Amino acid sequence: MDERARVAETAATAGAEVAIGGFRTEMDVEQKSSKTDVVTTFDKEAQRAVIGVVQESHAGHAIVGEEEDELKEIPDSGACWVIDPIDGTSNFVSGVPLWATSVAAVEDGEPVAAANVLPAVEDVYVTDGESVTLNGAPVSVSDLTDPETFTVAPTLRWSRAKADRLGELCADIIADFGDLRRFGSAQVTLSMVAAGQIDAAVSAEESHPWDTVAGVALIRAAGGTVTDVHGERWTATSEGLVASNGEAHDELVATARTALEG
């Protein structure tokens, strides 16, 4: 295994072990930007555990992390690590097992390795930038080609002010594709696309790097396609996100762009 993939997996596992200790227990919950954007002590402690592992071997690298005072944007150049200690905190707080500790290694703005660890369901997705494993076994995106057979997941947080756009997006997915799912964690959703468990994920919203970068790395290494809502190659500063197995991607882009333009 590539050294950075090994560190990403080890670090994500360390954070996940901290987080799972608080899962389905009594905990204090704080609101951040909205009533549904929440954080717990376990988010903060898990992030510290991840950083501790990363810094054992990469002490000079920048850290981009959701919680506390870490960087909030990926530097244009150099090496950094992008961390989400609990992606899907609302699920975590509610006792829903779909949440992940996410770690990605980035070089000059591009992810080169990543791991998403889902301790409550005992799934570990890892990429070294060339291939993807799920619990140690190779996986790849699905091979479906007919949009009417696709399972598509709208993902990322939507503000209440843009609820009508989410409704339009969901209606279009139901009309044009096979089925719709919403999991409550962007990293879980993107990991599922990479492993062929679902076929696509779409969002017309802006994203934070900790919500997306690891999952995007997994999908690309698994043979999939990730763009913005205009069909251009996705980066951490892109508008919206469209991730798929590479089939019917143009149709998915059109659906996401329609929701964005509302």
Phi and psi in degrees as GROMACS dihedral restraints (atoms count N, CA, C in turn):
[ dihedral_restraints ]
;  ai    aj    ak    al  type     phi  dphi    fc
    3     4     5     6     1   -53.8    20    10
    4     5     6     7     1   142.8    20    10
    6     7     8     9     1   -60.4    20    10
    7     8     9    10     1   -40.6    20    10
    9    10    11    12     1   -71.2    20    10
   10    11    12    13     1   -32.2    20    10
   12    13    14    15     1   -66.3    20    10
   13    14    15    16     1   -38.9    20    10
   15    16    17    18     1   -63.4    20    10
   16    17    18    19     1   -43.7    20    10
   18    19    20    21     1   -65.3    20    10
   19    20    21    22     1   -42.2    20    10
   21    22    23    24     1   -59.4    20    10
   22    23    24    25     1   -44.9    20    10
   24    25    26    27     1   -66.6    20    10
   25    26    27    28     1   -44.0    20    10
   27    28    29    30     1   -62.4    20    10
   28    29    30    31     1   -42.8    20    10
   30    31    32    33     1   -68.4    20    10
   31    32    33    34     1   -43.9    20    10
   33    34    35    36     1   -63.5    20    10
   34    35    36    37     1   -38.5    20    10
   36    37    38    39     1   -64.5    20    10
   37    38    39    40     1   -39.7    20    10
   39    40    41    42     1   -63.9    20    10
   40    41    42    43     1   -43.4    20    10
   42    43    44    45     1   -65.7    20    10
   43    44    45    46     1   -40.0    20    10
   45    46    47    48     1   -64.4    20    10
   46    47    48    49     1   -35.2    20    10
   48    49    50    51     1   -65.4    20    10
   49    50    51    52     1   -35.9    20    10
   51    52    53    54     1   -67.4    20    10
   52    53    54    55     1   -47.3    20    10
   54    55    56    57     1   -63.7    20    10
   55    56    57    58     1   -42.7    20    10
   57    58    59    60     1   -65.2    20    10
   58    59    60    61     1   -22.9    20    10
   60    61    62    63     1   -64.8    20    10
   61    62    63    64     1   -22.1    20    10
   63    64    65    66     1  -102.9    20    10
   64    65    66    67     1    -5.1    20    10
   66    67    68    69     1   -67.7    20    10
   67    68    69    70     1   132.9    20    10
   69    70    71    72     1    59.4    20    10
   70    71    72    73     1    37.3    20    10
   72    73    74    75     1  -122.1    20    10
   73    74    75    76     1   169.2    20    10
   75    76    77    78     1   -69.5    20    10
   76    77    78    79     1   135.7    20    10
   78    79    80    81     1  -153.2    20    10
   79    80    81    82     1   155.3    20    10
   81    82    83    84     1   -82.6    20    10
   82    83    84    85     1   136.8    20    10
   84    85    86    87     1  -124.3    20    10
   85    86    87    88     1   127.2    20    10
   87    88    89    90     1  -108.5    20    10
   88    89    90    91     1   145.8    20    10
   90    91    92    93     1   -88.2    20    10
   91    92    93    94     1   144.3    20    10
   93    94    95    96     1  -108.4    20    10
   94    95    96    97     1  -100.3    20    10
   96    97    98    99     1   -82.1    20    10
   97    98    99   100     1   -17.9    20    10
   99   100   101   102     1  -157.7    20    10
  100   101   102   103     1   176.1    20    10
  102   103   104   105     1   -66.8    20    10
  103   104   105   106     1   -21.3    20    10
  105   106   107   108     1  -104.8    20    10
  106   107   108   109     1     0.3    20    10
  108   109   110   111     1  -103.1    20    10
  109   110   111   112     1   100.2    20    10
  111   112   113   114     1  -124.2    20    10
  112   113   114   115     1   163.1    20    10
  114   115   116   117     1  -143.4    20    10
  115   116   117   118     1   149.9    20    10
  117   118   119   120     1  -126.7    20    10
  118   119   120   121     1   168.7    20    10
  120   121   122   123     1   -58.6    20    10
  121   122   123   124     1   -31.7    20    10
  123   124   125   126     1   -69.3    20    10
  124   125   126   127     1   -32.1    20    10
  126   127   128   129     1   -57.5    20    10
  127   128   129   130     1   -48.9    20    10
  129   130   131   132     1   -67.8    20    10
  130   131   132   133     1   -43.0    20    10
  132   133   134   135     1   -68.4    20    10
  133   134   135   136     1   -37.5    20    10
  135   136   137   138     1   -65.4    20    10
  136   137   138   139     1   -40.4    20    10
  138   139   140   141     1   -62.5    20    10
  139   140   141   142     1   -41.4    20    10
  141   142   143   144     1   -61.4    20    10
  142   143   144   145     1   -38.2    20    10
  144   145   146   147     1   -65.0    20    10
  145   146   147   148     1   -42.0    20    10
  147   148   149   150     1   -61.4    20    10
  148   149   150   151     1   -49.1    20    10
  150   151   152   153     1   -60.2    20    10
  151   152   153   154     1   -39.2    20    10
  153   154   155   156     1   -58.1    20    10
  154   155   156   157     1   -42.8    20    10
  156   157   158   159     1   -68.4    20    10
  157   158   159   160     1   -45.2    20    10
  159   160   161   162     1   -59.2    20    10
  160   161   162   163     1   -43.8    20    10
  162   163   164   165     1   -73.0    20    10
  163   164   165   166     1   -14.5    20    10
  165   166   167   168     1   -62.1    20    10
  166   167   168   169     1   -34.5    20    10
  168   169   170   171     1  -117.1    20    10
  169   170   171   172     1   -14.4    20    10
  171   172   173   174     1  -137.2    20    10
  172   173   174   175     1    58.3    20    10
  174   175   176   177     1   -63.5    20    10
  175   176   177   178     1   -27.0    20    10
  177   178   179   180     1   -88.4    20    10
  178   179   180   181     1    -3.1    20    10
  180   181   182   183     1   -81.7    20    10
  181   182   183   184     1   146.4    20    10
  183   184   185   186     1   -70.0    20    10
  184   185   186   187     1   152.7    20    10
  186   187   188   189     1  -119.3    20    10
  187   188   189   190     1   124.4    20    10
  189   190   191   192     1  -109.4    20    10
  190   191   192   193     1   117.7    20    10
  192   193   194   195     1  -140.2    20    10
  193   194   195   196     1   149.2    20    10
  195   196   197   198     1   -66.3    20    10
  196   197   198   199     1   -38.6    20    10
  198   199   200   201     1   -99.4    20    10
  199   200   201   202     1   161.0    20    10
  201   202   203   204     1    58.2    20    10
  202   203   204   205     1  -144.3    20    10
  204   205   206   207     1  -103.2    20    10
  205   206   207   208     1    21.5    20    10
  207   208   209   210     1   -71.2    20    10
  208   209   210   211     1   166.4    20    10
  210   211   212   213     1   -57.3    20    10
  211   212   213   214     1   150.2    20    10
  213   214   215   216     1  -112.1    20    10
  214   215   216   217     1    -4.4    20    10
  216   217   218   219     1  -133.1    20    10
  217   218   219   220     1   150.7    20    10
  219   220   221   222     1   -77.9    20    10
  220   221   222   223     1   127.9    20    10
  222   223   224   225     1   -60.0    20    10
  223   224   225   226     1   149.6    20    10
  225   226   227   228     1   -66.6    20    10
  226   227   228   229     1   -30.0    20    10
  228   229   230   231     1  -137.4    20    10
  229   230   231   232     1   160.5    20    10
  231   232   233   234     1    89.9    20    10
  232   233   234   235     1  -178.7    20    10
  234   235   236   237     1   -97.0    20    10
  235   236   237   238     1   141.6    20    10
  237   238   239   240     1  -151.5    20    10
  238   239   240   241     1   168.3    20    10
  240   241   242   243     1  -124.6    20    10
  241   242   243   244     1   132.0    20    10
  243   244   245   246     1  -108.8    20    10
  244   245   246   247     1   124.7    20    10
  246   247   248   249     1  -127.9    20    10
  247   248   249   250     1   131.6    20    10
  249   250   251   252     1  -124.3    20    10
  250   251   252   253     1   108.1    20    10
  252   253   254   255     1   -66.7    20    10
  253   254   255   256     1   -36.3    20    10
  255   256   257   258     1  -141.3    20    10
  256   257   258   259     1    97.6    20    10
  258   259   260   261     1   -87.6    20    10
  259   260   261   262     1   113.5    20    10
  261   262   263   264     1   106.0    20    10
  262   263   264   265     1    42.0    20    10
  264   265   266   267     1   -61.3    20    10
  265   266   267   268     1   -34.5    20    10
  267   268   269   270     1   -61.5    20    10
  268   269   270   271     1   -40.9    20    10
  270   271   272   273     1   -62.2    20    10
  271   272   273   274     1   -45.6    20    10
  273   274   275   276     1   -56.0    20    10
  274   275   276   277     1   -48.2    20    10
  276   277   278   279     1   -64.8    20    10
  277   278   279   280     1   -34.8    20    10
  279   280   281   282     1   -85.4    20    10
  280   281   282   283     1    -4.0    20    10
  282   283   284   285     1    84.7    20    10
  283   284   285   286     1    13.3    20    10
  285   286   287   288     1   -86.1    20    10
  286   287   288   289     1   129.2    20    10
  288   289   290   291     1   -79.0    20    10
  289   290   291   292     1     5.2    20    10
  291   292   293   294     1   -93.4    20    10
  292   293   294   295     1    86.8    20    10
  294   295   296   297     1  -153.6    20    10
  295   296   297   298     1   159.8    20    10
  297   298   299   300     1  -141.3    20    10
  298   299   300   301     1   149.6    20    10
  300   301   302   303     1   -96.3    20    10
  301   302   303   304     1   122.8    20    10
  303   304   305   306     1  -120.0    20    10
  304   305   306   307     1   132.4    20    10
  306   307   308   309     1  -138.4    20    10
  307   308   309   310     1   130.1    20    10
  309   310   311   312     1  -130.0    20    10
  310   311   312   313     1   138.1    20    10
  312   313   314   315     1   -94.9    20    10
  313   314   315   316     1   130.9    20    10
  315   316   317   318     1  -125.2    20    10
  316   317   318   319     1   138.6    20    10
  318   319   320   321     1  -128.5    20    10
  319   320   321   322     1   120.9    20    10
  321   322   323   324     1    51.1    20    10
  322   323   324   325     1    42.9    20    10
  324   325   326   327     1    85.4    20    10
  325   326   327   328     1    -6.0    20    10
  327   328   329   330     1  -113.5    20    10
  328   329   330   331     1   131.0    20    10
  330   331   332   333     1   -67.9    20    10
  331   332   333   334     1   135.5    20    10
  333   334   335   336     1  -118.3    20    10
  334   335   336   337     1   -13.2    20    10
  336   337   338   339     1  -164.8    20    10
  337   338   339   340     1   155.2    20    10
  339   340   341   342     1  -163.9    20    10
  340   341   342   343     1   158.1    20    10
  342   343   344   345     1  -145.0    20    10
  343   344   345   346     1   134.7    20    10
  345   346   347   348     1  -119.6    20    10
  346   347   348   349     1   117.6    20    10
  348   349   350   351     1  -109.4    20    10
  349   350   351   352     1   124.0    20    10
  351   352   353   354     1  -111.9    20    10
  352   353   354   355     1    84.7    20    10
  354   355   356   357     1   -66.8    20    10
  355   356   357   358     1   -30.2    20    10
  357   358   359   360     1   -70.7    20    10
  358   359   360   361     1   -21.4    20    10
  360   361   362   363     1  -116.5    20    10
  361   362   363   364     1     4.5    20    10
  363   364   365   366     1    58.9    20    10
  364   365   366   367     1    43.5    20    10
  366   367   368   369     1  -114.6    20    10
  367   368   369   370     1   138.2    20    10
  369   370   371   372     1  -132.3    20    10
  370   371   372   373     1   114.9    20    10
  372   373   374   375     1  -103.6    20    10
  373   374   375   376     1   128.9    20    10
  375   376   377   378     1  -137.2    20    10
  376   377   378   379     1   140.9    20    10
  378   379   380   381     1  -134.3    20    10
  379   380   381   382     1   144.8    20    10
  381   382   383   384     1  -102.6    20    10
  382   383   384   385     1    13.3    20    10
  384   385   386   387     1    92.2    20    10
  385   386   387   388     1   -11.2    20    10
  387   388   389   390     1  -114.4    20    10
  388   389   390   391     1   -35.1    20    10
  390   391   392   393     1  -148.4    20    10
  391   392   393   394     1   172.4    20    10
  393   394   395   396     1  -132.2    20    10
  394   395   396   397     1   141.4    20    10
  396   397   398   399     1  -124.0    20    10
  397   398   399   400     1   149.9    20    10
  399   400   401   402     1  -120.7    20    10
  400   401   402   403     1   113.3    20    10
  402   403   404   405     1    53.6    20    10
  403   404   405   406     1    38.4    20    10
  405   406   407   408     1    88.3    20    10
  406   407   408   409     1   -10.5    20    10
  408   409   410   411     1  -100.8    20    10
  409   410   411   412     1   139.0    20    10
  411   412   413   414     1   -63.1    20    10
  412   413   414   415     1   140.8    20    10
  414   415   416   417     1  -137.4    20    10
  415   416   417   418     1   164.2    20    10
  417   418   419   420     1  -150.5    20    10
  418   419   420   421     1   171.2    20    10
  420   421   422   423     1   -64.6    20    10
  421   422   423   424     1   164.2    20    10
  423   424   425   426     1   -67.4    20    10
  424   425   426   427     1   163.6    20    10
  426   427   428   429     1  -109.9    20    10
  427   428   429   430     1    16.4    20    10
  429   430   431   432     1   -69.0    20    10
  430   431   432   433     1   146.0    20    10
  432   433   434   435     1  -122.9    20    10
  433   434   435   436     1   -20.1    20    10
  435   436   437   438     1   -87.9    20    10
  436   437   438   439     1   116.2    20    10
  438   439   440   441     1   -54.9    20    10
  439   440   441   442     1   -29.5    20    10
  441   442   443   444     1   -73.8    20    10
  442   443   444   445     1    -4.0    20    10
  444   445   446   447     1  -105.7    20    10
  445   446   447   448     1    -3.3    20    10
  447   448   449   450     1   -74.5    20    10
  448   449   450   451     1   138.9    20    10
  450   451   452   453     1   -98.9    20    10
  451   452   453   454     1   120.8    20    10
  453   454   455   456     1  -120.5    20    10
  454   455   456   457     1   137.0    20    10
  456   457   458   459     1  -117.5    20    10
  457   458   459   460     1   116.9    20    10
  459   460   461   462     1   -67.9    20    10
  460   461   462   463     1   139.2    20    10
  462   463   464   465     1  -142.7    20    10
  463   464   465   466     1   175.0    20    10
  465   466   467   468     1    72.6    20    10
  466   467   468   469     1   157.0    20    10
  468   469   470   471     1   -72.5    20    10
  469   470   471   472     1   136.4    20    10
  471   472   473   474     1  -112.8    20    10
  472   473   474   475     1   134.3    20    10
  474   475   476   477     1   -75.7    20    10
  475   476   477   478     1   154.5    20    10
  477   478   479   480     1   -59.7    20    10
  478   479   480   481     1   -32.8    20    10
  480   481   482   483     1   -65.8    20    10
  481   482   483   484     1   -21.8    20    10
  483   484   485   486     1  -110.3    20    10
  484   485   486   487     1    20.9    20    10
  486   487   488   489     1   -59.2    20    10
  487   488   489   490     1   -33.4    20    10
  489   490   491   492     1   -64.2    20    10
  490   491   492   493     1   -34.4    20    10
  492   493   494   495     1   -67.7    20    10
  493   494   495   496     1   -40.1    20    10
  495   496   497   498     1   -62.1    20    10
  496   497   498   499     1   -40.9    20    10
  498   499   500   501     1   -61.3    20    10
  499   500   501   502     1   -41.1    20    10
  501   502   503   504     1   -65.6    20    10
  502   503   504   505     1   -42.1    20    10
  504   505   506   507     1   -61.4    20    10
  505   506   507   508     1   -46.7    20    10
  507   508   509   510     1   -63.5    20    10
  508   509   510   511     1   -40.5    20    10
  510   511   512   513     1   -63.3    20    10
  511   512   513   514     1   -40.8    20    10
  513   514   515   516     1   -67.9    20    10
  514   515   516   517     1   -38.6    20    10
  516   517   518   519     1   -61.8    20    10
  517   518   519   520     1   -45.9    20    10
  519   520   521   522     1   -62.7    20    10
  520   521   522   523     1   -37.2    20    10
  522   523   524   525     1   -73.3    20    10
  523   524   525   526     1   -36.2    20    10
  525   526   527   528     1  -106.4    20    10
  526   527   528   529     1   -16.0    20    10
  528   529   530   531     1  -126.0    20    10
  529   530   531   532     1  -180.0    20    10
  531   532   533   534     1   -75.4    20    10
  532   533   534   535     1   -45.1    20    10
  534   535   536   537     1  -158.8    20    10
  535   536   537   538     1   165.0    20    10
  537   538   539   540     1  -127.8    20    10
  538   539   540   541     1   139.1    20    10
  540   541   542   543     1  -134.2    20    10
  541   542   543   544     1   150.8    20    10
  543   544   545   546     1  -137.8    20    10
  544   545   546   547     1   122.6    20    10
  546   547   548   549     1  -104.7    20    10
  547   548   549   550     1   -17.3    20    10
  549   550   551   552     1    85.7    20    10
  550   551   552   553     1     9.3    20    10
  552   553   554   555     1  -150.0    20    10
  553   554   555   556     1   119.3    20    10
  555   556   557   558     1   -64.4    20    10
  556   557   558   559     1   -42.1    20    10
  558   559   560   561     1   -67.2    20    10
  559   560   561   562     1   -37.4    20    10
  561   562   563   564     1   -62.3    20    10
  562   563   564   565     1   -45.4    20    10
  564   565   566   567     1   -61.5    20    10
  565   566   567   568     1   -47.5    20    10
  567   568   569   570     1   -66.3    20    10
  568   569   570   571     1   -36.4    20    10
  570   571   572   573     1   -61.1    20    10
  571   572   573   574     1   -39.8    20    10
  573   574   575   576     1   -65.3    20    10
  574   575   576   577     1   -36.1    20    10
  576   577   578   579     1   -63.2    20    10
  577   578   579   580     1   -44.2    20    10
  579   580   581   582     1   -60.5    20    10
  580   581   582   583     1   -35.1    20    10
  582   583   584   585     1   -91.4    20    10
  583   584   585   586     1     3.1    20    10
  585   586   587   588     1    74.9    20    10
  586   587   588   589     1    16.0    20    10
  588   589   590   591     1   -80.1    20    10
  589   590   591   592     1   -29.8    20    10
  591   592   593   594     1  -133.1    20    10
  592   593   594   595     1   172.2    20    10
  594   595   596   597     1  -103.9    20    10
  595   596   597   598     1   -22.8    20    10
  597   598   599   600     1  -162.9    20    10
  598   599   600   601     1   159.7    20    10
  600   601   602   603     1  -139.5    20    10
  601   602   603   604     1   141.1    20    10
  603   604   605   606     1  -138.6    20    10
  604   605   606   607     1   148.0    20    10
  606   607   608   609     1  -153.8    20    10
  607   608   609   610     1   141.5    20    10
  609   610   611   612     1  -101.4    20    10
  610   611   612   613     1     6.3    20    10
  612   613   614   615     1   -93.5    20    10
  613   614   615   616     1   155.5    20    10
  615   616   617   618     1   -68.3    20    10
  616   617   618   619     1   152.2    20    10
  618   619   620   621     1  -127.0    20    10
  619   620   621   622     1   163.2    20    10
  621   622   623   624     1   -96.8    20    10
  622   623   624   625     1   149.4    20    10
  624   625   626   627     1   -59.8    20    10
  625   626   627   628     1   -34.1    20    10
  627   628   629   630     1   -69.2    20    10
  628   629   630   631     1   -19.2    20    10
  630   631   632   633     1   -82.7    20    10
  631   632   633   634     1   -15.9    20    10
  633   634   635   636     1  -133.7    20    10
  634   635   636   637     1   -37.0    20    10
  636   637   638   639     1   -60.4    20    10
  637   638   639   640     1   -46.1    20    10
  639   640   641   642     1   -62.3    20    10
  640   641   642   643     1   -45.5    20    10
  642   643   644   645     1   -63.3    20    10
  643   644   645   646     1   -39.2    20    10
  645   646   647   648     1   -62.1    20    10
  646   647   648   649     1   -43.0    20    10
  648   649   650   651     1   -59.7    20    10
  649   650   651   652     1   -41.7    20    10
  651   652   653   654     1   -62.1    20    10
  652   653   654   655     1   -47.2    20    10
  654   655   656   657     1   -64.0    20    10
  655   656   657   658     1   -45.6    20    10
  657   658   659   660     1   -63.4    20    10
  658   659   660   661     1   -41.9    20    10
  660   661   662   663     1   -68.5    20    10
  661   662   663   664     1   -23.6    20    10
  663   664   665   666     1   -88.5    20    10
  664   665   666   667     1     3.8    20    10
  666   667   668   669     1    99.4    20    10
  667   668   669   670     1     7.2    20    10
  669   670   671   672     1   -92.9    20    10
  670   671   672   673     1  -177.2    20    10
  672   673   674   675     1  -124.0    20    10
  673   674   675   676     1   136.5    20    10
  675   676   677   678     1  -133.4    20    10
  676   677   678   679     1   122.6    20    10
  678   679   680   681     1  -132.8    20    10
  679   680   681   682     1   177.6    20    10
  681   682   683   684     1   -86.6    20    10
  682   683   684   685     1  -173.2    20    10
  684   685   686   687     1   -76.1    20    10
  685   686   687   688     1    -2.2    20    10
  687   688   689   690     1  -104.7    20    10
  688   689   690   691     1     3.5    20    10
  690   691   692   693     1    85.5    20    10
  691   692   693   694     1     5.7    20    10
  693   694   695   696     1   -88.0    20    10
  694   695   696   697     1   154.4    20    10
  696   697   698   699     1   -54.2    20    10
  697   698   699   700     1   130.1    20    10
  699   700   701   702     1   -71.4    20    10
  700   701   702   703     1   137.8    20    10
  702   703   704   705     1  -131.0    20    10
  703   704   705   706     1   174.0    20    10
  705   706   707   708     1   -66.9    20    10
  706   707   708   709     1   -11.8    20    10
  708   709   710   711     1  -107.7    20    10
  709   710   711   712     1    11.5    20    10
  711   712   713   714     1   -70.6    20    10
  712   713   714   715     1   159.9    20    10
  714   715   716   717     1   -91.6    20    10
  715   716   717   718     1   112.8    20    10
  717   718   719   720     1    72.2    20    10
  718   719   720   721     1   176.5    20    10
  720   721   722   723     1  -150.8    20    10
  721   722   723   724     1   132.2    20    10
  723   724   725   726     1  -129.4    20    10
  724   725   726   727     1   116.5    20    10
  726   727   728   729     1  -122.5    20    10
  727   728   729   730     1   133.7    20    10
  729   730   731   732     1  -152.6    20    10
  730   731   732   733     1   177.7    20    10
  732   733   734   735     1   -77.2    20    10
  733   734   735   736     1     2.9    20    10
  735   736   737   738     1    98.6    20    10
  736   737   738   739     1   -12.8    20    10
  738   739   740   741     1   -97.6    20    10
  739   740   741   742     1   146.1    20    10
  741   742   743   744     1    54.4    20    10
  742   743   744   745     1    26.1    20    10
  744   745   746   747     1   -66.7    20    10
  745   746   747   748     1   -38.4    20    10
  747   748   749   750     1   -61.9    20    10
  748   749   750   751     1   -38.2    20    10
  750   751   752   753     1   -64.5    20    10
  751   752   753   754     1   -38.8    20    10
  753   754   755   756     1   -67.4    20    10
  754   755   756   757     1   -40.2    20    10
  756   757   758   759     1   -60.1    20    10
  757   758   759   760     1   -44.9    20    10
  759   760   761   762     1   -61.4    20    10
  760   761   762   763     1   -39.1    20    10
  762   763   764   765     1   -64.7    20    10
  763   764   765   766     1   -45.3    20    10
  765   766   767   768     1   -67.1    20    10
  766   767   768   769     1   -39.3    20    10
  768   769   770   771     1   -66.6    20    10
  769   770   771   772     1   -36.9    20    10
  771   772   773   774     1   -60.4    20    10
  772   773   774   775     1   -41.7    20    10
  774   775   776   777     1   -66.1    20    10
  775   776   777   778     1   -38.7    20    10
  777   778   779   780     1   -64.6    20    10
  778   779   780   781     1   -42.8    20    10
  780   781   782   783     1   -77.4    20    10
  781   782   783   784     1   -23.0    20    10
